[in-house]
Amino acid sequence: MDIHRIGIVGAGQMGNGIAHVCALAGYDVVMTDISQDSLDKARAIIDGNLERQVSREKISKADKDTAMGRISSTLKLSDLGDTDLVIEAATERETVKTAIFEDLVPHLKPTTILTSNTSSISITRLASRTDRPEKFMGFHFMNPVPVMQLVELIRGIATDKETFDACLGVVDRLGKTAATAEDFPAFIVNRILMPMINEAVYTLYEGVGNVNSIDQAMKLGTNHPMGPLELADFIGLDTCLAIMNVLHDGLADTKYRPCPLLTKYVEAGWLGRKTNRGFYDYRGDMPVPTR
Ligand SMILES: NC(=O)c1ccc[n+]([C@@H]2O[C@H](COP(=O)([O-])OP(=O)(O)OC[C@H]3O[C@@H](n4cnc5c(N)ncnc54)[C@H](O)[C@@H]3O)[C@@H](O)[C@H]2O)c1
């Protein structure tokens, strides 16, 4: 099926990145959020990120202006009615996502493909809360979306071939590469990455190292471009905790228990870069470790 118009639900760090790459690839994009502030910030961030691409001569000024012109934003889910594909990128909480799908579905065309950018939640279970499980799948971008090459495509138990092929076509048009994952908790990337981040938090919690030594050790000792605690701040500690909880509940194995220190940071509202404080404090000129 042909995809021309894409709806994005949730205009946070992932939603704005997805809107950016879709508009640049020539799709019309409608972004929605519950917060006008998030929608305004998303537009400003997309504008700034496109401008950076212009200054690096990756795109022209005309490409930027055309892409910005393709993006509209709205607080009303019903404005996504004429989209061909919806990518849900709201907060990583199952109740939030199922409520969105329940509210959204009555407005959609029967042919609209529904997808979720969830990092970990069962695609099959989310699909079962909609009227179109065969037209539902996981469309998992990596952060930051304009930079990262991979998209994980996750088929639910009922996803049909036409839907999968249409999403694969979108990934191709975005100039990205797809990896196909089966629908088990946290799929491939986060099944492997998140236990490593959680273990880094345990290493901090048990006093084996401090924030600096843990990140330094993993950067210089294993050639990771970012340390695990820096990466956790970048992803969002609430998202990291939510993914660990999905692994723990979904696989029923104590090896996935979230570190109590990770829970503590989330309880404090220290969610990483998006709140200016996490394992590092970003309020000054340079990030300062908080432990
Ligand atoms: N952060 C990452 O590195 C990363 C990577 C891949 C996938 N994801 C997934 O992407 C999704 C979004 O993550 P994020 O990092 O962009 O989070 P975020 O906190 O930056 O943004 C979430 C946005 O969702 C909005 N929202 C909440 N409830 C809503 C509702 N009912 N309707 C519409 N909008 C609503 C919020 O206002 C906010 O703007 C999550 O499912 C997450 O697991 C995140």
The ligand as an ORCA input file, in Angstrom:
! r2SCAN-3c Opt
* xyz 0 1
  N      14.563      7.647     24.494
  C      15.072      6.713     23.711
  O      16.289      6.568     23.588
  C      14.142      5.813     22.933
  C      14.668      5.036     21.884
  C      13.787      4.234     21.131
  C      12.436      4.180     21.462
  N      11.961      4.954     22.504
  C      10.518      4.878     22.808
  O       9.886      6.021     22.240
  C       8.749      6.376     23.038
  C       8.884      7.840     23.435
  O      10.082      8.027     24.158
  P      10.757      9.465     24.304
  O      12.157      9.215     24.744
  O      10.481     10.280     23.089
  O       9.908     10.056     25.553
  P       9.665     11.586     25.938
  O       9.388     11.565     27.400
  O      10.771     12.459     25.403
  O       8.334     11.981     25.120
  C       7.101     11.382     25.328
  C       6.040     12.345     24.791
  O       4.776     11.660     24.836
  C       3.814     12.622     25.183
  N       2.613     11.949     25.660
  C       2.388     11.362     26.854
  N       1.139     10.869     26.902
  C       0.564     11.145     25.695
  C      -0.718     10.909     25.139
  N      -1.671     10.286     25.817
  N      -0.972     11.344     23.876
  C      -0.005     11.982     23.162
  N       1.229     12.241     23.649
  C       1.504     11.828     24.900
  C       4.498     13.491     26.231
  O       3.822     14.745     26.395
  C       5.890     13.634     25.632
  O       5.981     14.766     24.780
  C       8.724      5.384     24.208
  O       7.870      4.325     23.880
  C      10.168      4.921     24.280
  O      10.310      3.652     24.868
  C      12.782      5.765     23.226
*
